[in-house]
Amino acid sequence: MSAVWMQRNQLFGTARYNGSAGALAALGGDGTSSLENPALMNSSNFGGMELSGHFRSDRADLRSQGAGIGQAYIVGSWRHNSKARFSLGLAHQQQGWFPNYWILSEANPQESAVSTWINQSNGLSPDQLLSSGLYDAYAAYMGYLTNVGAGNQYSADAEDLPSYRQQRFVREYSSSSWSVPIAFKTSKISLGIRVESRTGRAQERFIMTESGFSPIGLTKAYEKTVVDSSNWSLWSLRLGVAFQATENLRISAALQPATTAEVDWEYRNRVRPEANDPMVTLTPFELYDKQNFSYQLPFQMQLGFARTFGTKAALTGVWIYHGSVNALIGSPLSYYDIGRAMADELQAHQQFKLGGEYRLSEAWTVRSGFQWSGSATVFSDHSAHRMLGLGIGYQELEYALDLAYNLVQTSGSINPPCGGDWVLPALHQRITATYRARF
């Protein structure tokens, strides 16, 4: 899943950008649009600065998602001659998705995860479980949930069915980036380049508790925790072009070549058992692995159009294509085959954004937009989403204030150890405010 977040560009940005669900990136005029297509950073004749803050929340509302600084941006622009000018910018961006825990509680469940691990284990020695990648079954054996007998046949140390089970799952990511966009514009065409350095972190965490097993067995209850996390860093280059086809129509395109991310990956599979006999202490077990990889990330390309209606309104659209790779892991070479298998689980996908803005008066502007993204993997993993954006802006000669509201709907699912398909819906809300100043 972390490879999906690595290749994704900003989902949120300035309030002007967010209010159109990202569609105004085809028109330019704000810092986030300049990062998505650096050729459009010259939409204004002025230099300036922007500061964007946000407040985010989640549908479950079990804990506050909090507030933060989403983006800071400064740009300078100067004329080359009467028809051409240069622009140079610097931006710092913070992105993140922090849904609350999905929680599923059951009293007197009709099956136990221990039975699943026994079925996976039968016929294999503990060492074979580990070498075959059956980490849950191996941790169950090492954590006093199962034991092995003759012929590698397994039985339960946690006998019969539990009286209670709770499962919790969370999937989250965050990233921070520094970008330098540069652009050159004439009356008809604009060219731009953006260099970005980004670091990020992604984590999936699953916790399951089963308690109330039969008192005749060794184990009374246990808590299982599986954590899969990645920290990464990468450099990327983005090229942009914009063409003023007619007085009222602007066509734009951007290309981000394939790049490489350096990844620190950690995996923990922990079992904390509790014995029926209070005089017996069962030692917790943790299976831990840490690796360093180089991930091969695919190219991206996008096309945009912006249709203006005088100075009154604009209708904009953006299409984005995310490519695929043949092997995700480029090094170490011993993981190349695993990288090919992981790449087969990723897939090329598309995004569409459609929106616009309408000027109510000289000072006030309203915006709206919709965004749709296909799934980046063959799994149901929250990479597909739908976004609604609404916004309003107030502008004077030297400054502007913008406010936006976003609603993002997505869904995923996992197959927990006890079987079945656990659907994980998510509804994310965000309010963004941006102050823009010209100088």
Buried (B, 14 or more C-beta within 10 A) or exposed (E): BBBBBBBBBBBBBBBBBBBBBBBBBBBBBBBBBBBBBBBBBBBBEEBBBBBBBBBBBBBBEEEEBEEEEBBBBBBBBEEEEEEBBBBBBBBBBBBBBBBBBBEBEBEEBEBBBBBBBBEBBBEBEBEEBBEEEBBBBBBBBBBBBBBBEEEBEBEBBBBBBBBBBBBBBBBBBBBBBEBBBBBBBBEEEBBBBBBBEBBBBBBBBBBBBBBBBBEEBBBBBBBBBBBBBBBBEBEBEBBBBBEBEEEEEBBBBBBBEEBBBBBBBBBBBBBBBBBBEEEEEBEBBEBEEEEEBBBBBBBBBBBBBBBBEEEEBBBBBBBBBBBBBEBBBBBEEEBEEBBBEBBEBBBEBEBBBBBBBBBEEEEEBBBBBBBBBBBBBEBBBBBBBBBBBBBBBEBEEEBBBBBBBBBBBBBBBBEBBBEEEBEBBBBBBBBBBBBBBBE
